[in-house]
Amino acid sequence: MALPALAQDRSPIASIDFGNDSGAWPRDGECDDPRFIGPGSADLTVVIDVLKDATDCRALYAEEQIWLLAEAPDEITHPKPTLPEARVIDNIDFGDDSSSWANDGECDDRRFFGPGMATLLTYDHVGKDATDCAALYLSGEVRLWNANQARSATQCSAIDFGDDSGPYSRNQVCDDARFEGVGAHPIMDMFDIGNDASDCRAACDAGRVFLRDY
């Protein structure tokens, strides 16, 4: 079946040299030639099968089930992770998409950390950005923050806390976005780093904040 939603310029089939059927897996309904990509391609393709699965690859190309790598649409070359219907993955309940910042490609749920996180975090969005956070979790760009693991990884004496140049320094709350815990500010701005040293050092020494990224 053709995939019209993904249609774009493709080389004419007559212009492509598909080779022969001398490969190890010819005529099995999958294209084993690594020059091609798409739902009709084998899960694993190797260089030695170039030009060696002609019948399969020609038929699948005609059905628009495969593309030449250089011509494949983004939906094929960079597919989005497939999410389970349930929003529970690895026993993590991701919640719903009721956040005002849902579906923007960033995780706004403060329970997580990693390069896929939004730059401004509050507790208001916990469990309310499921699609973004679940997709980023599956791709490894965010992880669930665990206080016990963070505690074990945090050595306060080895941390450069910076200085007290921030607008909210010395207010007995840690405003440094590198830290999380009961002593951390409820609004976390990822650009606030290293400018609340006294508060964060005291909170770390007291076991009230630990590193977010460990």
N, CA, C and O of each residue as an XYZ file, in Angstrom:
856
protein
N       0.847     -1.196      0.000
C       0.000      0.000      0.000
C       0.878      1.240      0.000
O       1.835      1.318      0.771
N       0.576      2.193     -0.836
C       1.353      3.426     -0.901
C       1.078      4.286      0.320
O       0.038      4.155      0.965
N       2.019      5.167      0.629
C       1.888      6.064      1.770
C       1.844      7.499      1.263
O       2.868      8.181      1.291
N       0.687      7.984      0.798
C       0.623      9.298      0.163
C       1.033     10.430      1.080
O       1.531     11.451      0.604
N       0.838     10.279      2.395
C       1.191     11.363      3.312
C       2.686     11.621      3.328
O       3.138     12.698      3.719
N       3.456     10.619      2.899
C       4.899     10.752      2.923
C       5.475     10.975      1.528
O       6.693     10.988      1.353
N       4.619     11.148      0.554
C       5.082     11.255     -0.821
C       5.966     12.478     -1.015
O       5.672     13.553     -0.493
N       7.035     12.313     -1.756
C       7.881     13.429     -2.145
C       8.677     12.966     -3.355
O       8.493     11.838     -3.813
N       9.559     13.811     -3.883
C      10.296     13.462     -5.083
C      11.059     12.160     -4.882
O      11.782     11.988     -3.901
N      10.884     11.263     -5.820
C      11.563      9.969     -5.774
C      12.185      9.700     -7.136
O      11.645     10.101     -8.167
N      13.311      9.028     -7.131
C      13.927      8.651     -8.397
C      13.010      7.682     -9.134
O      12.420      6.803     -8.506
N      12.878      7.823    -10.441
C      12.077      6.859    -11.198
C      12.625      5.455    -10.995
O      13.838      5.249    -10.950
N      11.729      4.504    -10.873
C      12.162      3.140    -10.591
C      13.080      2.607    -11.692
O      13.980      1.810    -11.428
N      12.847      3.053    -12.922
C      13.669      2.570    -14.039
C      15.104      3.074    -13.967
O      15.996      2.524    -14.612
N      15.324      4.128    -13.175
C      16.674      4.694    -13.093
C      17.525      4.036    -12.017
O      18.709      4.347    -11.889
N      16.939      3.136    -11.246
C      17.648      2.522    -10.118
C      18.132      1.130    -10.500
O      17.366      0.326    -11.032
N      19.386      0.850    -10.232
C      19.937     -0.487    -10.433
C      19.701     -1.283     -9.157
O      20.375     -1.062     -8.151
N      18.751     -2.204     -9.195
C      18.434     -3.007     -8.017
C      19.340     -4.234     -7.889
O      19.320     -4.909     -6.859
N      20.120     -4.525     -8.905
C      21.051     -5.642     -8.826
C      20.408     -6.970     -9.133
O      19.685     -7.111    -10.119
N      20.674     -7.953     -8.277
C      20.159     -9.306     -8.491
C      19.662     -9.884     -7.173
O      19.542     -9.165     -6.181
N      19.376    -11.163     -7.160
C      18.863    -11.821     -5.954
C      19.891    -12.777     -5.356
O      19.537    -13.861     -4.893
N      21.151    -12.382     -5.364
C      22.200    -13.284     -4.892
C      22.479    -13.163     -3.396
O      23.381    -13.821     -2.879
N      21.714    -12.332     -2.702
C      21.929    -12.164     -1.269
C      21.440    -13.347     -0.457
O      20.863    -14.291     -0.996
N      21.676    -13.284      0.843
C      21.291    -14.389      1.726
C      19.792    -14.426      1.992
O      19.256    -15.464      2.381
N      19.101    -13.280      1.783
C      17.680    -13.221      2.130
C      16.820    -12.689      0.988
O      16.015    -11.787      1.220
N      16.951    -13.200     -0.223
C      16.121    -12.694     -1.321
C      14.693    -13.227     -1.233
O      14.434    -14.267     -0.626
N      13.776    -12.490     -1.851
C      12.389    -12.941     -2.011
C      11.724    -13.325     -0.682
O      10.988    -14.310     -0.608
N      11.992    -12.536      0.363
C      11.349    -12.806      1.656
C      10.372    -11.701      2.048
O       9.882    -11.667      3.177
N      10.094    -10.795      1.106
C       9.130     -9.734      1.376
C       9.706     -8.511      2.057
O       8.979     -7.561      2.346
N      11.018     -8.522      2.321
C      11.691     -7.366      2.912
C      12.872     -6.971      2.035
O      13.490     -7.815      1.387
N      13.173     -5.689      2.024
C      14.329     -5.225      1.267
C      15.553     -5.238      2.171
O      15.589     -4.559      3.197
N      16.555     -6.020      1.778
C      17.775     -6.153      2.583
C      18.919     -5.290      2.071
O      20.034     -5.367      2.585
N      18.652     -4.479      1.073
C      19.681     -3.602      0.507
C      19.773     -2.338      1.366
O      18.797     -1.593      1.450
N      20.921     -2.073      2.009
C      21.023     -0.938      2.935
C      20.962      0.433      2.272
O      20.990      1.449      2.966
N      20.880      0.483      0.954
C      20.707      1.778      0.284
C      19.302      2.327      0.483
O      19.035      3.495      0.199
N      18.394      1.463      0.981
C      16.991      1.833      1.111
C      16.568      1.854      2.578
O      17.180      1.216      3.434
N      15.507      2.605      2.837
C      14.963      2.698      4.189
C      13.454      2.845      4.098
O      12.930      3.365      3.113
N      12.765      2.387      5.121
C      11.315      2.501      5.133
C      10.683      1.301      5.800
O      11.389      0.387      6.226
N       9.353      1.286      5.899
C       8.679      0.165      6.563
C       8.888     -1.167      5.868
O       8.688     -2.218      6.476
N       9.288     -1.140      4.601
C       9.537     -2.388      3.894
C      10.956     -2.899      4.015
O      11.274     -3.974      3.506
N      11.818     -2.138      4.687
C      13.208     -2.560      4.852
C      13.331     -3.591      5.965
O      12.543     -3.602      6.910
N      14.325     -4.451      5.840
C      14.624     -5.384      6.919
C      15.102     -4.608      8.140
O      15.653     -3.514      8.012
N      14.891     -5.175      9.322
C      15.309     -4.500     10.553
C      16.822     -4.312     10.602
O      17.311     -3.320     11.142
N      17.548     -5.250     10.047
C      19.007     -5.167     10.023
C      19.484     -5.310      8.585
O      19.214     -6.316      7.930
N      20.190     -4.302      8.102
C      20.757     -4.374      6.756
C      22.261     -4.173      6.847
O      22.749     -3.430      7.698
N      22.991     -4.846      5.959
C      24.450     -4.779      5.984
C      24.972     -4.492      4.583
O      24.298     -4.745      3.584
N      26.182     -3.963      4.536
C      26.760     -3.504      3.275
C      26.889     -4.629      2.253
O      26.755     -4.391      1.053
N      27.144     -5.834      2.709
C      27.364     -6.930      1.752
C      26.103     -7.277      0.964
O      26.171     -8.017     -0.018
N      24.943     -6.744      1.392
C      23.704     -7.033      0.670
C      23.326     -5.944     -0.327
O      22.233     -5.983     -0.893
N      24.206     -4.975     -0.551
C      23.945     -3.968     -1.581
C      23.812     -4.658     -2.942
O      24.669     -5.451     -3.333
N      22.727     -4.345     -3.657
C      22.467     -4.878     -5.002
C      22.210     -6.383     -5.012
O      22.391     -7.028     -6.045
N      21.786     -6.958     -3.871
C      21.614     -8.410     -3.822
C      20.224     -8.846     -3.367
O      20.041     -9.988     -2.946
N      19.248     -7.951     -3.448
C      17.874     -8.323     -3.091
C      16.912     -7.613     -4.039
O      15.973     -6.942     -3.611
N      17.164     -7.774     -5.306
C      16.497     -6.975     -6.331
C      14.984     -7.145     -6.358
O      14.260     -6.150     -6.403
N      14.494     -8.365     -6.330
C      13.053     -8.591     -6.472
C      12.275     -7.924     -5.344
O      11.296     -7.217     -5.584
N      12.719     -8.156     -4.116
C      12.035     -7.545     -2.971
C      12.108     -6.022     -3.034
O      11.091     -5.342     -2.897
N      13.294     -5.498     -3.237
C      13.477     -4.048     -3.174
C      12.751     -3.334     -4.310
O      12.191     -2.256     -4.110
N      12.760     -3.929     -5.495
C      12.061     -3.310     -6.616
C      10.556     -3.257     -6.347
O       9.914     -2.232     -6.579
N      10.002     -4.361     -5.859
C       8.563     -4.411     -5.587
C       8.174     -3.435     -4.478
O       7.163     -2.741     -4.588
N       8.957     -3.380     -3.434
C       8.644     -2.500     -2.310
C       8.837     -1.034     -2.679
O       8.116     -0.166     -2.188
N       9.799     -0.762     -3.535
C       9.989      0.613     -3.999
C       8.786      1.053     -4.830
O       8.316      2.184     -4.707
N       8.301      0.163     -5.664
C       7.138      0.478     -6.492
C       5.905      0.742     -5.631
O       5.041      1.535     -6.006
N       5.824      0.078     -4.482
C       4.684      0.246     -3.572
C       4.889      1.403     -2.593
O       4.049      1.643     -1.724
N       6.007      2.120     -2.736
C       6.360      3.233     -1.845
C       6.471      2.785     -0.390
O       6.089      3.505      0.532
N       7.001      1.584     -0.214
C       7.277      1.069      1.121
C       8.742      1.269      1.513
O       9.111      1.053      2.667
N       9.565      1.675      0.567
C      10.961      2.001      0.844
C      11.362      3.212      0.010
O      10.739      3.518     -1.007
N      12.409      3.893      0.457
C      12.975      5.046     -0.234
C      14.483      4.877     -0.296
O      15.077      4.202      0.544
N      15.093      5.490     -1.291
C      16.532      5.651     -1.240
C      16.868      6.541     -0.047
O      16.154      7.505      0.227
N      17.941      6.226      0.656
C      18.271      6.958      1.880
C      18.302      8.471      1.668
O      17.801      9.228      2.500
N      18.885      8.904      0.567
C      19.041     10.339      0.324
C      17.720     11.029      0.010
O      17.638     12.256      0.056
N      16.688     10.256     -0.307
C      15.407     10.836     -0.716
C      14.295     10.603      0.297
O      13.174     11.075      0.105
N      14.588      9.886      1.362
C      13.547      9.524      2.324
C      13.061     10.747      3.097
O      13.868     11.604      3.457
N      11.757     10.843      3.360
C      11.224     11.965      4.145
C      11.642     11.856      5.606
O      12.033     10.787      6.074
N      11.555     12.973      6.319
C      11.967     13.002      7.723
C      11.195     12.000      8.565
O      11.744     11.430      9.508
N       9.925     11.777      8.233
C       9.127     10.833      9.017
C       9.716      9.428      8.986
O       9.488      8.629      9.894
N      10.477      9.133      7.931
C      11.088      7.816      7.794
C      12.484      7.793      8.408
O      12.834      6.852      9.121
N      13.281      8.821      8.134
C      14.661      8.829      8.636
C      14.746      9.182     10.114
O      15.687      8.770     10.792
N      13.767      9.949     10.628
C      13.766     10.331     12.042
C      12.381     10.073     12.646
O      11.677     11.015     13.011
N      11.998      8.817     12.749
C      10.661      8.516     13.276
C      10.549      8.888     14.745
O      11.517      8.775     15.497
N       9.365      9.332     15.152
C       9.120      9.629     16.554
C       8.952      8.323     17.323
O       8.427      7.351     16.780
N       9.392      8.288     18.581
C       9.205      7.066     19.373
C       7.733      6.697     19.465
O       6.869      7.564     19.597
N       7.462      5.419     19.394
C       6.093      4.939     19.524
C       5.746      4.814     20.999
O       6.399      4.081     21.742
N       4.725      5.527     21.410
C       4.340      5.512     22.814
C       3.282      4.443     23.066
O       2.386      4.255     22.243
N       3.375      3.754     24.176
C       2.298      2.835     24.542
C       1.006      3.613     24.744
O       1.034      4.802     25.063
N      -0.123      2.943     24.559
C      -1.398      3.621     24.763
C      -1.516      4.123     26.197
O      -1.965      5.244     26.435
N      -1.114      3.294     27.142
C      -1.138      3.729     28.536
C       0.011      4.697     28.777
O       1.086      4.559     28.194
N      -0.227      5.671     29.636
C       0.813      6.636     29.941
C       1.649      6.179     31.130
O       2.180      7.008     31.869
N       1.768      4.887     31.316
C       2.610      4.331     32.372
C       3.718      3.533     31.705
O       3.455      2.551     31.011
N       4.947      3.953     31.916
C       6.108      3.293     31.334
C       7.105      3.040     32.453
O       7.427      3.950     33.217
N       7.595      1.817     32.556
C       8.538      1.462     33.626
C       7.987      1.854     34.999
O       8.722      2.319     35.870
N       6.697      1.657     35.170
C       6.002      1.981     36.424
C       5.965      3.481     36.723
O       5.683      3.876     37.854
N       6.243      4.309     35.733
C       6.146      5.760     35.891
C       4.837      6.224     35.264
O       4.590      5.978     34.083
N       4.006      6.888     36.041
C       2.759      7.443     35.524
C       3.053      8.842     34.987
O       3.300      9.771     35.756
N       3.026      8.983     33.669
C       3.343     10.265     33.053
C       2.169     11.241     33.082
O       2.341     12.423     32.785
N       0.996     10.764     33.431
C      -0.145     11.662     33.571
C      -0.836     11.967     32.265
O      -1.115     11.068     31.471
N      -1.115     13.255     32.042
C      -1.862     13.668     30.856
C      -1.167     14.869     30.201
O      -0.033     15.206     30.540
N      -1.862     15.497     29.269
C      -1.307     16.652     28.550
C      -2.064     17.933     28.887
O      -2.315     18.761     28.011
N      -2.423     18.091     30.144
C      -3.219     19.257     30.533
C      -2.381     20.504     30.798
O      -2.936     21.572     31.058
N      -1.058     20.388     30.736
C      -0.200     21.556     30.933
C      -0.344     22.530     29.767
O      -0.590     22.128     28.630
N      -0.189     23.803     30.066
C      -0.219     24.816     29.002
C       0.996     24.708     28.094
O       1.024     25.299     27.015
N       2.000     23.952     28.530
C       3.212     23.775     27.730
C       3.330     22.357     27.184
O       4.424     21.929     26.815
N       2.232     21.631     27.128
C       2.270     20.265     26.602
C       2.518     20.273     25.095
O       2.176     21.228     24.398
N       3.115     19.199     24.616
C       3.328     18.987     23.176
C       4.178     20.081     22.527
O       3.922     20.490     21.394
N       5.191     20.547     23.259
C       6.097     21.544     22.675
C       7.500     20.984     22.466
O       8.426     21.722     22.129
N       7.654     19.668     22.669
C       8.947     19.033     22.438
C       9.889     19.070     23.619
O      11.002     18.551     23.541
N       9.454     19.685     24.728
C      10.263     19.728     25.946
C       9.465     19.130     27.093
O       8.236     19.207     27.113
N      10.164     18.540     28.041
C       9.490     17.984     29.218
C       9.408     19.060     30.297
O      10.428     19.588     30.739
N       8.181     19.379     30.715
C       7.953     20.403     31.734
C       7.630     19.804     33.101
O       7.302     20.531     34.038
N       7.721     18.494     33.213
C       7.423     17.805     34.470
C       8.689     17.780     35.326
O       9.688     17.165     34.952
N       8.639     18.446     36.461
C       9.832     18.630     37.291
C      10.354     17.328     37.897
O      11.460     17.306     38.437
N       9.600     16.271     37.822
C      10.079     14.992     38.349
C      11.258     14.441     37.554
O      11.947     13.528     38.008
N      11.487     14.997     36.369
C      12.509     14.467     35.475
C      13.687     15.431     35.340
O      13.598     16.602     35.707
N      14.781     14.914     34.811
C      15.945     15.752     34.531
C      16.635     15.228     33.282
O      16.446     14.077     32.889
N      17.437     16.088     32.665
C      18.163     15.694     31.465
C      18.107     16.782     30.409
O      17.460     17.810     30.610
N      18.779     16.567     29.285
C      18.852     17.598     28.242
C      17.520     17.910     27.574
O      17.400     18.931     26.896
N      16.525     17.060     27.749
C      15.224     17.308     27.132
C      14.285     18.156     27.971
O      13.131     18.366     27.595
N      14.775     18.647     29.116
C      13.909     19.415     30.008
C      13.723     20.856     29.542
O      14.586     21.418     28.867
N      12.587     21.444     29.911
C      12.346     22.869     29.685
C      13.290     23.676     30.575
O      13.836     23.150     31.545
N      13.478     24.933     30.249
C      14.419     25.759     31.010
C      13.787     26.393     32.244
O      14.503     26.880     33.119
N      12.460     26.397     32.331
C      11.771     26.927     33.508
C      10.827     25.854     34.029
O       9.933     25.404     33.313
N      11.026     25.447     35.269
C      10.247     24.352     35.837
C       9.559     24.783     37.125
O      10.133     25.501     37.944
N       8.321     24.332     37.287
C       7.592     24.508     38.536
C       6.900     23.186     38.849
O       6.936     22.251     38.049
N       6.277     23.119     40.008
C       5.540     21.908     40.353
C       4.154     21.882     39.712
O       3.459     20.868     39.777
N       3.753     22.985     39.097
C       2.418     23.061     38.501
C       2.236     22.098     37.336
O       1.109     21.728     37.007
N       3.336     21.690     36.712
C       3.237     20.871     35.505
C       3.551     19.394     35.756
O       3.672     18.616     34.809
N       3.681     19.012     37.010
C       3.955     17.610     37.336
C       2.786     16.738     36.872
O       1.638     16.982     37.242
N       3.083     15.737     36.072
C       2.052     14.835     35.571
C       1.138     15.444     34.530
O       0.051     14.923     34.282
N       1.564     16.555     33.908
C       0.685     17.245     32.959
C       1.342     17.478     31.594
O       0.857     18.283     30.799
N       2.428     16.784     31.331
C       3.117     16.928     30.037
C       3.519     15.544     29.545
O       4.676     15.303     29.199
N       2.561     14.656     29.519
C       2.829     13.238     29.316
C       3.469     12.916     27.971
O       4.455     12.180     27.920
N       2.928     13.450     26.891
C       3.444     13.085     25.569
C       4.901     13.486     25.409
O       5.727     12.683     24.975
N       5.215     14.723     25.759
C       6.601     15.180     25.645
C       7.529     14.367     26.541
O       8.559     13.866     26.089
N       7.161     14.240     27.799
C       8.066     13.597     28.758
C       8.231     12.110     28.472
O       9.324     11.564     28.619
N       7.152     11.456     28.065
C       7.251     10.031     27.749
C       8.130      9.806     26.526
O       8.952      8.889     26.508
N       7.957     10.642     25.503
C       8.779     10.504     24.298
C      10.251     10.743     24.614
O      11.117     10.001     24.151
N      10.532     11.769     25.396
C      11.916     12.080     25.752
C      12.497     11.027     26.688
O      13.693     10.741     26.638
N      11.668     10.458     27.529
C      12.118      9.368     28.400
C      12.510      8.154     27.556
O      13.550      7.538     27.790
N      11.680      7.820     26.584
C      11.969      6.668     25.733
C      13.218      6.888     24.881
O      13.925      5.935     24.553
N      13.486      8.133     24.527
C      14.671      8.424     23.715
C      15.918      8.637     24.569
O      17.006      8.853     24.034
N      15.767      8.577     25.897
C      16.915      8.724     26.791
C      17.315     10.157     27.077
O      18.383     10.399     27.638
N      16.465     11.121     26.698
C      16.815     12.531     26.899
C      16.354     13.080     28.241
O      16.763     14.173     28.633
N      15.512     12.342     28.949
C      15.188     12.689     30.331
C      15.149     11.407     31.155
O      14.895     10.318     30.640
N      15.408     11.568     32.447
C      15.312     10.457     33.390
C      14.528     10.911     34.611
O      14.444     12.102     34.907
N      13.961      9.948     35.307
C      13.226     10.254     36.525
C      14.215     10.539     37.648
O      15.098      9.730     37.932
N      14.055     11.704     38.286
C      14.949     12.067     39.389
C      14.619     11.223     40.604
O      13.457     11.077     40.981
N      15.661     10.670     41.213
C      15.489      9.812     42.378
C      16.303     10.389     43.524
O      17.523     10.509     43.421
N      15.641     10.746     44.608
C      16.312     11.422     45.718
C      17.404     10.561     46.341
O      18.464     11.073     46.702
N      17.162      9.272     46.470
C      18.168      8.401     47.089
C      19.414      8.288     46.212
O      20.540      8.329     46.709
N      19.201      8.147     44.909
C      20.344      8.080     44.003
C      21.089      9.410     43.974
O      22.320      9.446     43.945
N      20.327     10.504     43.983
C      20.956     11.820     43.973
C      21.749     12.058     45.252
O      22.839     12.628     45.215
N      21.203     11.623     46.377
C      21.909     11.782     47.657
C      23.250     11.053     47.624
O      24.265     11.584     48.074
N      23.245      9.843     47.091
C      24.483      9.055     47.031
C      25.518      9.691     46.108
O      26.723      9.567     46.329
N      25.032     10.374     45.070
C      25.952     10.951     44.080
C      26.423     12.354     44.443
O      27.344     12.876     43.815
N      25.806     12.968     45.444
C      26.115     14.360     45.780
C      27.170     14.434     46.885
O      26.956     13.940     47.992
N      28.284     15.041     46.580
C      29.330     15.306     47.566
C      29.456     16.823     47.692
O      30.106     17.474     46.874
N      28.840     17.362     48.705
C      28.764     18.817     48.845
C      30.142     19.471     48.849
O      30.323     20.555     48.293
N      31.110     18.810     49.475
C      32.441     19.406     49.590
C      33.151     19.521     48.243
O      34.110     20.280     48.110
N      32.686     18.775     47.252
C      33.339     18.785     45.940
C      32.656     19.724     44.951
O      33.094     19.835     43.805
N      31.600     20.395     45.372
C      30.806     21.228     44.462
C      31.255     22.686     44.540
O      31.465     23.228     45.625
N      31.396     23.299     43.390
C      31.643     24.741     43.325
C      30.282     25.436     43.326
O      29.582     25.440     42.313
N      29.917     26.010     44.442
C      28.600     26.632     44.571
C      28.544     28.031     43.961
O      27.464     28.610     43.852
N      29.675     28.573     43.567
C      29.675     29.886     42.931
C      29.721     31.015     43.929
O      30.536     31.012     44.851
N      28.833     31.993     43.742
C      28.821     33.170     44.613
C      27.383     33.519     44.986
O      26.463     32.738     44.742
N      27.200     34.678     45.570
C      25.866     35.120     45.994
C      25.384     36.311     45.169
O      24.781     37.242     45.704
N      25.650     36.277     43.879
C      25.314     37.412     43.020
C      23.879     37.376     42.505
O      23.448     38.308     41.826
N      23.138     36.327     42.811
C      21.771     36.219     42.320
C      20.810     37.132     43.053
O      21.090     37.548     44.177
N      19.677     37.453     42.433
C      18.708     38.370     43.050
C      18.011     37.777     44.270
O      17.417     38.510     45.060
N      18.079     36.458     44.430
C      17.387     35.824     45.553
C      18.357     35.090     46.479
O      17.985     34.115     47.132
N      19.583     35.559     46.527
C      20.567     34.918     47.398
C      20.284     35.251     48.861
O      19.646     36.253     49.181
N      20.777     34.381     49.733
C      20.663     34.556     51.189
C      19.207     34.701     51.661
O      18.900     35.492     52.553
N      18.328     33.915     51.034
C      16.927     33.911     51.490
C      16.537     32.552     52.068
O      15.359     32.265     52.282
N      17.556     31.721     52.318
C      17.400     30.403     52.935
C      16.706     29.389     52.025
O      16.247     28.341     52.479
N      16.639     29.714     50.749
C      16.117     28.779     49.750
C      17.144     28.686     48.633
O      17.681     29.705     48.200
N      17.422     27.485     48.164
C      18.414     27.296     47.103
C      17.782     27.584     45.742
O      16.836     26.914     45.328
N      18.320     28.588     45.058
C      17.798     28.990     43.747
C      18.696     28.544     42.597
O      18.554     29.038     41.478
N      19.594     27.641     42.850
C      20.496     27.134     41.817
C      19.845     25.923     41.154
O      19.538     24.935     41.821
N      19.636     26.002     39.833
C      18.901     24.959     39.107
C      19.634     23.630     39.040
O      19.081     22.642     38.557
N      20.857     23.592     39.513
C      21.576     22.315     39.542
C      21.084     21.409     40.656
O      21.438     20.230     40.705
N      20.258     21.961     41.563
C      19.873     21.220     42.756
C      18.363     21.000     42.823
O      17.571     21.766     42.275
N      18.002     19.928     43.514
C      16.595     19.589     43.724
C      16.436     19.063     45.139
O      17.378     18.528     45.724
N      15.242     19.218     45.681
C      14.969     18.723     47.024
C      14.065     19.675     47.777
O      13.595     20.670     47.225
N      13.823     19.367     49.036
C      12.895     20.174     49.827
C      13.434     21.580     50.079
O      12.668     22.489     50.399
N      14.743     21.762     49.936
C      15.327     23.082     50.137
C      15.460     23.900     48.873
O      15.993     25.010     48.906
N      14.977     23.361     47.741
C      15.086     24.065     46.463
C      13.878     24.966     46.244
O      12.789     24.704     46.756
N      14.086     26.019     45.485
C      13.005     26.965     45.197
C      11.930     26.284     44.346
O      12.258     25.482     43.473
N      10.652     26.591     44.588
C       9.582     25.957     43.800
C       9.572     26.360     42.331
O       8.976     25.668     41.505
N      10.220     27.465     41.999
C      10.367     27.857     40.598
C      11.833     27.696     40.221
O      12.710     28.312     40.826
N      12.088     26.874     39.231
C      13.464     26.552     38.857
C      13.765     27.095     37.469
O      13.165     26.670     36.481
N      14.688     28.027     37.404
C      15.124     28.610     36.138
C      16.499     28.054     35.812
O      17.452     28.260     36.564
N      16.602     27.347     34.689
C      17.849     26.678     34.341
C      19.004     27.643     34.085
O      20.153     27.219     33.957
N      18.700     28.946     34.009
C      19.768     29.926     33.822
C      20.303     30.437     35.160
O      21.297     31.162     35.201
N      19.639     30.055     36.249
C      20.118     30.434     37.582
C      21.058     29.353     38.088
O      20.623     28.388     38.716
N      22.317     29.512     37.821
C      23.318     28.532     38.228
C      24.518     29.263     38.826
O      25.055     30.196     38.229
N      24.920     28.830     39.993
C      26.141     29.357     40.599
C      26.034     30.757     41.151
O      27.055     31.426     41.313
N      24.818     31.232     41.452
C      24.705     32.589     41.991
C      23.889     32.645     43.287
O      23.343     33.688     43.648
N      23.819     31.497     43.981
C      23.137     31.455     45.283
C      23.920     30.532     46.215
O      23.370     29.606     46.811
N      25.198     30.806     46.320
C      26.124     29.882     46.969
C      25.802     29.620     48.435
O      25.754     28.463     48.853
N      25.584     30.653     49.213
C      25.393     30.465     50.658
C      24.172     29.603     50.948
O      24.241     28.667     51.744
N      23.056     29.922     50.301
C      21.836     29.151     50.529
C      22.001     27.698     50.096
O      21.628     26.781     50.827
N      22.559     27.493     48.911
C      22.643     26.135     48.371
C      23.672     25.290     49.114
O      23.470     24.092     49.311
N      24.770     25.911     49.524
C      25.764     25.171     50.303
C      25.171     24.721     51.637
O      25.359     23.579     52.056
N      24.459     25.625     52.294
C      23.840     25.285     53.575
C      22.790     24.186     53.405
O      22.711     23.263     54.216
N      21.989     24.292     52.346
C      20.952     23.286     52.105
C      21.562     21.936     51.760
O      21.047     20.893     52.163
N      22.655     21.957     51.019
C      23.330     20.705     50.663
C      23.919     20.052     51.911
O      23.758     18.851     52.126
N      24.593     20.838     52.720
C      25.197     20.299     53.946
C      24.132     19.741     54.888
O      24.388     18.803     55.643
N      22.941     20.324     54.835
C      21.856     19.872     55.707
C      21.060     18.716     55.106
O      20.126     18.214     55.732
N      21.422     18.294     53.900
C      20.704     17.203     53.251
C      19.338     17.602     52.742
O      18.434     16.771     52.658
N      19.182     18.885     52.399
C      17.894     19.375     51.918
C      17.858     19.551     50.403
O      16.781     19.695     49.825
N      19.011     19.543     49.759
C      19.070     19.538     48.295
C      20.180     18.600     47.847
O      21.165     18.382     48.551
N      19.987     18.053     46.651
C      20.983     17.186     46.030
C      21.066     17.552     44.549
O      20.204     18.260     44.029
N      22.087     17.074     43.888
C      22.249     17.367     42.470
C      21.074     16.819     41.662
O      20.605     15.706     41.900
N      20.612     17.613     40.710
C      19.559     17.130     39.806
C      20.142     16.176     38.767
O      19.547     15.143     38.462
N      21.285     16.521     38.236
C      21.907     15.719     37.182
C      23.041     14.918     37.803
O      24.087     15.478     38.130
N      22.851     13.638     37.965
C      23.847     12.806     38.652
C      24.202     11.585     37.819
O      25.025     10.770     38.238
